[in-house]
Amino acid sequence: MILTFIEIRDGKIKKSSFEALSEAARRAADLGLRAGAVIVGPADAGLDADLFARGAAKVFRLESPALAAYSAQGYALALKGLVDEVKPAAVFLSATAMGKDLAPRLAAKCDAGMVSDCTRIAVEGGSLVYTRPIFAGKAFATLKLASAPQIATLRPNVFPAAAPQAGAAIVAPAGHAAPPWGAAGETAVKAVDVPDGAITGRVAETLKESGDEIDVGEAEVIFSGGRGLKGPENFALLKDVAALVPRAAVGASRSAVDSGWIGHGHQVGQTGKTVSPNLYVAVGISGAIQHLAGMSSSKVIVAINKDPEAPIFKIADYGIVGDLFQVMPALRDELKKLFAE
């Protein structure tokens, strides 16, 4: 079995977890195994159907009053117990803030090898082969792990999420084996014993940003601003445009964040978030290597900058050499016309 840790926020399964589960189902099918999903802590029982519909043959629910709020110590303890029982070939997690926090702790508890921020997983000779970027995205490493289980985090927006299949067999992509199960599965609820003192760090408070903004790590379109915006008030240009486009978010370079123009949660780059949207629009961003490391895997990159020699143009699929304060309002007006039709 290949297990996938399912991350839940505000009572809903994160899109990145569906992506990780879908990849687990594909790779499990190639190996003649099953895919399993694991939920730690309280969650609506109705979520199981969504996991079955995307390839999970079995959903494990690990429950304890001590797991009501996320804790890397508590969650790793719960997952370690399940791994010892089920003995999966691999455990997949999303490379989100939670996944990056939890995966190495789980790997240490399991004495297992780990690959972080995978952008490709294949099966060769009956073994899983992982590919991840290294040296700020300038090269790729291809790895095999000798441990059991294997722990891997998957970069969001890279692996396609399977379309939900209700009451029908999961359809495998061309070139892959058909999964040996249908869109119905089994749920196993397990009580977890968390000893006193096992959790020394607890969540005291969760602070959320106002509004319903999509996290840049899961956005399909990102309008990202840099020092060229000249001030925090001009991020309104990007927010106005992003509000017109479905599943769009506003990102920022480190220089803009360090200047206090926008919150750190929007930062894209080596010291921020690594993103892989379908479309990345870099507005007033020169293209320092630290920033490129966080967004170079975007499917399509558009750069808007008045400096034709800006490094961002070297990796951009499309470039606009011009004043962003003229380009962005024009783009906003055209998008309004487009979505009004």
FIMI-102271 format. One record per residue (C-alpha): residue in one letter; x negated, y, z; residue number from 1. Coordinates in nm, 2 decimals. Example, Ala and Ser with C-alpha at 12.3 -4.5 7.8 and 13.67 -1.06 7.14 Angstrom:
FIMI-102271
> code / px / py / pz / pos
> a / -1.23 / -0.45 / 0.78 / 1
> s / -1.37 / -0.11 / 0.71 / 2
This chain:
FIMI-102271
> code / px / py / pz / pos
> m / 0.00 / 0.00 / 0.00 / 1
> i / -0.10 / 0.36 / -0.06 / 2
> l / 0.04 / 0.59 / 0.21 / 3
> t / 0.12 / 0.96 / 0.17 / 4
> f / 0.15 / 1.20 / 0.46 / 5
> i / 0.46 / 1.41 / 0.40 / 6
> e / 0.44 / 1.77 / 0.51 / 7
> i / 0.77 / 1.94 / 0.62 / 8
> r / 0.82 / 2.31 / 0.66 / 9
> d / 1.15 / 2.47 / 0.76 / 10
> g / 1.32 / 2.13 / 0.73 / 11
> k / 1.22 / 2.08 / 0.37 / 12
> i / 0.95 / 1.86 / 0.21 / 13
> k / 0.68 / 2.07 / 0.06 / 14
> k / 0.64 / 2.05 / -0.31 / 15
> s / 0.27 / 1.95 / -0.27 / 16
> s / 0.38 / 1.64 / -0.08 / 17
> f / 0.60 / 1.53 / -0.36 / 18
> e / 0.30 / 1.57 / -0.59 / 19
> a / 0.08 / 1.36 / -0.37 / 20
> l / 0.35 / 1.10 / -0.33 / 21
> s / 0.41 / 1.08 / -0.71 / 22
> e / 0.04 / 1.03 / -0.76 / 23
> a / 0.03 / 0.76 / -0.50 / 24
> a / 0.32 / 0.58 / -0.67 / 25
> r / 0.14 / 0.60 / -1.01 / 26
> r / -0.19 / 0.47 / -0.87 / 27
> a / -0.02 / 0.21 / -0.65 / 28
> a / 0.15 / 0.08 / -0.96 / 29
> d / -0.18 / 0.05 / -1.15 / 30
> l / -0.32 / -0.16 / -0.86 / 31
> g / -0.01 / -0.37 / -0.82 / 32
> l / 0.06 / -0.22 / -0.48 / 33
> r / 0.35 / -0.02 / -0.32 / 34
> a / 0.36 / 0.34 / -0.22 / 35
> g / 0.47 / 0.44 / 0.13 / 36
> a / 0.55 / 0.78 / 0.28 / 37
> v / 0.50 / 0.88 / 0.64 / 38
> i / 0.68 / 1.15 / 0.83 / 39
> v / 0.54 / 1.25 / 1.17 / 40
> g / 0.77 / 1.42 / 1.42 / 41
> p / 1.14 / 1.52 / 1.39 / 42
> a / 1.30 / 1.55 / 1.04 / 43
> d / 1.64 / 1.51 / 0.88 / 44
> a / 1.71 / 1.15 / 0.79 / 45
> g / 1.85 / 1.27 / 0.46 / 46
> l / 1.50 / 1.35 / 0.34 / 47
> d / 1.42 / 0.98 / 0.30 / 48
> a / 1.63 / 0.96 / -0.02 / 49
> d / 1.42 / 1.23 / -0.18 / 50
> l / 1.11 / 1.02 / -0.10 / 51
> f / 1.26 / 0.70 / -0.24 / 52
> a / 1.36 / 0.88 / -0.55 / 53
> r / 1.00 / 0.98 / -0.62 / 54
> g / 0.84 / 0.64 / -0.58 / 55
> a / 0.82 / 0.56 / -0.21 / 56
> a / 0.90 / 0.19 / -0.14 / 57
> k / 0.90 / 0.25 / 0.23 / 58
> v / 0.93 / 0.55 / 0.46 / 59
> f / 0.77 / 0.54 / 0.80 / 60
> r / 0.89 / 0.78 / 1.07 / 61
> l / 0.66 / 0.83 / 1.36 / 62
> e / 0.85 / 0.98 / 1.65 / 63
> s / 0.75 / 1.11 / 2.00 / 64
> p / 0.86 / 1.42 / 2.20 / 65
> a / 0.49 / 1.51 / 2.20 / 66
> l / 0.50 / 1.54 / 1.82 / 67
> a / 0.78 / 1.80 / 1.80 / 68
> a / 0.52 / 2.06 / 1.69 / 69
> y / 0.22 / 2.00 / 1.47 / 70
> s / -0.10 / 1.91 / 1.64 / 71
> a / -0.40 / 1.77 / 1.46 / 72
> q / -0.49 / 1.56 / 1.76 / 73
> g / -0.13 / 1.42 / 1.80 / 74
> y / -0.07 / 1.37 / 1.43 / 75
> a / -0.40 / 1.19 / 1.38 / 76
> l / -0.34 / 0.97 / 1.68 / 77
> a / 0.01 / 0.87 / 1.54 / 78
> l / -0.13 / 0.81 / 1.19 / 79
> k / -0.42 / 0.60 / 1.32 / 80
> g / -0.18 / 0.37 / 1.49 / 81
> l / 0.02 / 0.32 / 1.16 / 82
> v / -0.30 / 0.27 / 0.96 / 83
> d / -0.41 / 0.00 / 1.20 / 84
> e / -0.07 / -0.18 / 1.16 / 85
> v / -0.01 / -0.13 / 0.78 / 86
> k / -0.38 / -0.14 / 0.67 / 87
> p / -0.32 / 0.07 / 0.35 / 88
> a / -0.57 / 0.08 / 0.07 / 89
> a / -0.57 / 0.46 / 0.09 / 90
> v / -0.40 / 0.75 / 0.26 / 91
> f / -0.32 / 1.06 / 0.05 / 92
> l / -0.26 / 1.41 / 0.19 / 93
> s / -0.20 / 1.74 / 0.02 / 94
> a / -0.50 / 1.98 / 0.04 / 95
> t / -0.29 / 2.24 / 0.22 / 96
> a / -0.39 / 2.41 / 0.54 / 97
> m / -0.23 / 2.13 / 0.74 / 98
> g / -0.37 / 1.86 / 0.52 / 99
> k / -0.72 / 2.00 / 0.53 / 100
> d / -0.70 / 2.02 / 0.91 / 101
> l / -0.56 / 1.67 / 0.96 / 102
> a / -0.74 / 1.46 / 0.70 / 103
> p / -1.10 / 1.48 / 0.84 / 104
> r / -0.97 / 1.41 / 1.19 / 105
> l / -0.79 / 1.10 / 1.06 / 106
> a / -1.09 / 0.99 / 0.86 / 107
> a / -1.31 / 1.01 / 1.17 / 108
> k / -1.06 / 0.81 / 1.38 / 109
> c / -1.04 / 0.54 / 1.11 / 110
> d / -1.42 / 0.55 / 1.05 / 111
> a / -1.32 / 0.59 / 0.68 / 112
> g / -1.47 / 0.77 / 0.39 / 113
> m / -1.29 / 1.08 / 0.27 / 114
> v / -1.27 / 1.28 / -0.06 / 115
> s / -1.14 / 1.64 / -0.03 / 116
> d / -0.96 / 1.86 / -0.29 / 117
> c / -0.92 / 1.59 / -0.56 / 118
> t / -0.82 / 1.71 / -0.90 / 119
> r / -0.80 / 1.36 / -1.06 / 120
> i / -0.75 / 1.01 / -0.94 / 121
> a / -0.79 / 0.71 / -1.17 / 122
> v / -0.81 / 0.33 / -1.14 / 123
> e / -1.13 / 0.17 / -1.29 / 124
> g / -1.21 / -0.20 / -1.24 / 125
> g / -0.94 / -0.24 / -0.98 / 126
> s / -1.08 / 0.05 / -0.76 / 127
> l / -0.97 / 0.41 / -0.71 / 128
> v / -1.20 / 0.67 / -0.86 / 129
> y / -1.17 / 1.03 / -0.73 / 130
> t / -1.28 / 1.35 / -0.91 / 131
> r / -1.34 / 1.67 / -0.72 / 132
> p / -1.50 / 2.01 / -0.81 / 133
> i / -1.83 / 2.10 / -0.66 / 134
> f / -2.07 / 2.40 / -0.66 / 135
> a / -1.77 / 2.64 / -0.67 / 136
> g / -1.61 / 2.46 / -0.96 / 137
> k / -1.92 / 2.46 / -1.18 / 138
> a / -1.94 / 2.08 / -1.18 / 139
> f / -1.73 / 1.78 / -1.10 / 140
> a / -1.82 / 1.48 / -0.88 / 141
> t / -1.68 / 1.14 / -0.95 / 142
> l / -1.67 / 0.92 / -0.64 / 143
> k / -1.58 / 0.57 / -0.52 / 144
> l / -1.52 / 0.50 / -0.16 / 145
> a / -1.63 / 0.17 / 0.01 / 146
> s / -1.42 / 0.22 / 0.32 / 147
> a / -1.08 / 0.08 / 0.40 / 148
> p / -0.87 / 0.28 / 0.41 / 149
> q / -0.98 / 0.56 / 0.18 / 150
> i / -0.87 / 0.91 / 0.28 / 151
> a / -0.81 / 1.18 / 0.01 / 152
> t / -0.66 / 1.52 / -0.01 / 153
> l / -0.51 / 1.63 / -0.34 / 154
> r / -0.51 / 1.98 / -0.47 / 155
> p / -0.16 / 2.13 / -0.50 / 156
> n / -0.02 / 2.21 / -0.85 / 157
> v / -0.26 / 1.97 / -1.02 / 158
> f / -0.08 / 1.63 / -1.00 / 159
> p / 0.27 / 1.63 / -1.16 / 160
> a / 0.55 / 1.56 / -0.93 / 161
> a / 0.77 / 1.28 / -1.06 / 162
> a / 1.13 / 1.37 / -1.15 / 163
> p / 1.37 / 1.22 / -0.89 / 164
> q / 1.51 / 0.89 / -1.01 / 165
> a / 1.85 / 0.82 / -0.85 / 166
> g / 1.97 / 0.46 / -0.87 / 167
> a / 1.72 / 0.36 / -1.14 / 168
> a / 1.37 / 0.23 / -1.16 / 169
> i / 1.09 / 0.47 / -1.14 / 170
> v / 0.96 / 0.53 / -1.49 / 171
> a / 0.58 / 0.51 / -1.53 / 172
> p / 0.39 / 0.75 / -1.75 / 173
> a / 0.25 / 0.61 / -2.08 / 174
> g / -0.05 / 0.39 / -2.02 / 175
> h / 0.04 / 0.30 / -1.66 / 176
> a / 0.20 / -0.01 / -1.51 / 177
> a / 0.57 / 0.01 / -1.42 / 178
> p / 0.61 / 0.04 / -1.04 / 179
> p / 0.76 / -0.29 / -0.90 / 180
> w / 1.04 / -0.12 / -0.71 / 181
> g / 1.35 / 0.08 / -0.77 / 182
> a / 1.47 / 0.42 / -0.64 / 183
> a / 1.59 / 0.27 / -0.31 / 184
> g / 1.36 / 0.17 / -0.02 / 185
> e / 1.33 / 0.09 / 0.34 / 186
> t / 1.29 / 0.32 / 0.64 / 187
> a / 1.09 / 0.21 / 0.95 / 188
> v / 1.13 / 0.42 / 1.26 / 189
> k / 0.84 / 0.38 / 1.51 / 190
> a / 0.80 / 0.53 / 1.85 / 191
> v / 0.45 / 0.66 / 1.92 / 192
> d / 0.29 / 0.66 / 2.26 / 193
> v / 0.10 / 0.98 / 2.31 / 194
> p / -0.10 / 0.95 / 2.64 / 195
> d / -0.11 / 1.24 / 2.87 / 196
> g / -0.41 / 1.46 / 2.79 / 197
> a / -0.44 / 1.33 / 2.43 / 198
> i / -0.33 / 1.66 / 2.30 / 199
> t / -0.53 / 1.95 / 2.44 / 200
> g / -0.44 / 2.21 / 2.18 / 201
> r / -0.07 / 2.30 / 2.13 / 202
> v / 0.12 / 2.54 / 1.91 / 203
> a / 0.23 / 2.83 / 2.12 / 204
> e / 0.40 / 3.03 / 1.86 / 205
> t / 0.46 / 3.03 / 1.48 / 206
> l / 0.45 / 3.37 / 1.31 / 207
> k / 0.60 / 3.39 / 0.97 / 208
> e / 0.57 / 3.67 / 0.71 / 209
> s / 0.88 / 3.86 / 0.64 / 210
> g / 1.08 / 3.77 / 0.33 / 211
> d / 1.10 / 3.45 / 0.13 / 212
> e / 0.76 / 3.47 / -0.04 / 213
> i / 0.62 / 3.15 / -0.20 / 214
> d / 0.28 / 3.04 / -0.07 / 215
> v / 0.02 / 3.11 / -0.33 / 216
> g / -0.11 / 2.75 / -0.29 / 217
> e / 0.22 / 2.62 / -0.43 / 218
> a / 0.33 / 2.90 / -0.67 / 219
> e / 0.35 / 2.82 / -1.04 / 220
> v / 0.27 / 3.17 / -1.14 / 221
> i / 0.04 / 3.41 / -0.95 / 222
> f / -0.01 / 3.78 / -1.00 / 223
> s / -0.33 / 3.85 / -0.82 / 224
> g / -0.47 / 4.20 / -0.74 / 225
> g / -0.82 / 4.32 / -0.67 / 226
> r / -1.01 / 4.64 / -0.59 / 227
> g / -0.89 / 4.79 / -0.92 / 228
> l / -0.55 / 4.85 / -0.75 / 229
> k / -0.71 / 5.13 / -0.55 / 230
> g / -0.49 / 5.10 / -0.25 / 231
> p / -0.23 / 4.89 / -0.06 / 232
> e / 0.06 / 5.08 / -0.20 / 233
> n / -0.01 / 4.96 / -0.55 / 234
> f / 0.04 / 4.60 / -0.46 / 235
> a / 0.41 / 4.70 / -0.51 / 236
> l / 0.34 / 4.67 / -0.89 / 237
> l / 0.25 / 4.31 / -0.85 / 238
> k / 0.54 / 4.23 / -0.61 / 239
> d / 0.79 / 4.39 / -0.85 / 240
> v / 0.67 / 4.18 / -1.13 / 241
> a / 0.64 / 3.86 / -0.92 / 242
> a / 1.00 / 3.91 / -0.80 / 243
> l / 1.12 / 3.88 / -1.16 / 244
> v / 0.95 / 3.55 / -1.24 / 245
> p / 1.07 / 3.22 / -1.09 / 246
> r / 0.83 / 3.05 / -0.84 / 247
> a / 0.58 / 3.34 / -0.86 / 248
> a / 0.37 / 3.48 / -0.58 / 249
> v / 0.13 / 3.76 / -0.52 / 250
> g / -0.24 / 3.68 / -0.47 / 251
> a / -0.54 / 3.89 / -0.39 / 252
> s / -0.92 / 3.90 / -0.41 / 253
> r / -1.13 / 3.90 / -0.09 / 254
> s / -1.22 / 4.27 / -0.14 / 255
> a / -0.85 / 4.37 / -0.14 / 256
> v / -0.79 / 4.16 / 0.18 / 257
> d / -1.10 / 4.28 / 0.36 / 258
> s / -0.99 / 4.64 / 0.28 / 259
> g / -0.66 / 4.56 / 0.47 / 260
> w / -0.44 / 4.61 / 0.16 / 261
> i / -0.27 / 4.28 / 0.19 / 262
> g / -0.26 / 3.98 / 0.44 / 263
> h / -0.52 / 3.70 / 0.44 / 264
> g / -0.25 / 3.45 / 0.34 / 265
> h / -0.26 / 3.60 / -0.01 / 266
> q / -0.64 / 3.56 / -0.05 / 267
> v / -0.75 / 3.34 / -0.34 / 268
> g / -1.11 / 3.23 / -0.36 / 269
> q / -1.39 / 3.04 / -0.19 / 270
> t / -1.31 / 3.18 / 0.15 / 271
> g / -0.93 / 3.20 / 0.08 / 272
> k / -0.70 / 2.95 / -0.09 / 273
> t / -0.77 / 2.74 / -0.39 / 274
> v / -0.49 / 2.76 / -0.64 / 275
> s / -0.39 / 2.58 / -0.97 / 276
> p / -0.08 / 2.76 / -1.10 / 277
> n / 0.05 / 2.73 / -1.45 / 278
> l / -0.03 / 3.10 / -1.50 / 279
> y / -0.28 / 3.32 / -1.32 / 280
> v / -0.28 / 3.69 / -1.39 / 281
> a / -0.58 / 3.87 / -1.25 / 282
> v / -0.51 / 4.24 / -1.22 / 283
> g / -0.80 / 4.47 / -1.15 / 284
> i / -1.02 / 4.18 / -1.05 / 285
> s / -1.38 / 4.18 / -1.17 / 286
> g / -1.43 / 3.81 / -1.13 / 287
> a / -1.69 / 3.74 / -0.87 / 288
> i / -1.80 / 3.38 / -0.85 / 289
> q / -1.64 / 3.34 / -0.51 / 290
> h / -1.30 / 3.44 / -0.65 / 291
> l / -1.34 / 3.22 / -0.96 / 292
> a / -1.40 / 2.92 / -0.74 / 293
> g / -1.05 / 2.95 / -0.61 / 294
> m / -0.86 / 2.99 / -0.93 / 295
> s / -1.06 / 2.86 / -1.23 / 296
> s / -0.85 / 2.54 / -1.24 / 297
> s / -0.54 / 2.75 / -1.33 / 298
> k / -0.38 / 2.62 / -1.65 / 299
> v / -0.37 / 2.96 / -1.82 / 300
> i / -0.56 / 3.27 / -1.71 / 301
> v / -0.48 / 3.62 / -1.81 / 302
> a / -0.71 / 3.91 / -1.71 / 303
> i / -0.62 / 4.27 / -1.70 / 304
> n / -0.92 / 4.50 / -1.65 / 305
> k / -1.04 / 4.83 / -1.79 / 306
> d / -1.40 / 4.71 / -1.80 / 307
> p / -1.45 / 4.49 / -2.11 / 308
> e / -1.77 / 4.35 / -1.95 / 309
> a / -1.59 / 4.22 / -1.64 / 310
> p / -1.69 / 3.86 / -1.57 / 311
> i / -1.32 / 3.76 / -1.54 / 312
> f / -1.29 / 3.78 / -1.92 / 313
> k / -1.54 / 3.49 / -1.96 / 314
> i / -1.30 / 3.24 / -1.82 / 315
> a / -0.97 / 3.41 / -1.92 / 316
> d / -0.76 / 3.25 / -2.19 / 317
> y / -0.62 / 3.59 / -2.27 / 318
> g / -0.75 / 3.93 / -2.18 / 319
> i / -0.61 / 4.29 / -2.18 / 320
> v / -0.87 / 4.56 / -2.17 / 321
> g / -0.67 / 4.86 / -2.04 / 322
> d / -0.55 / 5.06 / -1.75 / 323
> l / -0.35 / 4.83 / -1.52 / 324
> f / -0.13 / 5.13 / -1.41 / 325
> q / -0.01 / 5.14 / -1.77 / 326
> v / 0.00 / 4.77 / -1.84 / 327
> m / 0.18 / 4.65 / -1.53 / 328
> p / 0.48 / 4.89 / -1.55 / 329
> a / 0.51 / 4.79 / -1.92 / 330
> l / 0.50 / 4.42 / -1.83 / 331
> r / 0.76 / 4.48 / -1.56 / 332
> d / 1.00 / 4.65 / -1.80 / 333
> e / 0.96 / 4.38 / -2.06 / 334
> l / 1.02 / 4.11 / -1.81 / 335
> k / 1.34 / 4.28 / -1.70 / 336
> k / 1.46 / 4.28 / -2.05 / 337
> l / 1.36 / 3.91 / -2.10 / 338
> f / 1.54 / 3.79 / -1.79 / 339
> a / 1.84 / 4.01 / -1.85 / 340
> e / 1.92 / 3.84 / -2.17 / 341
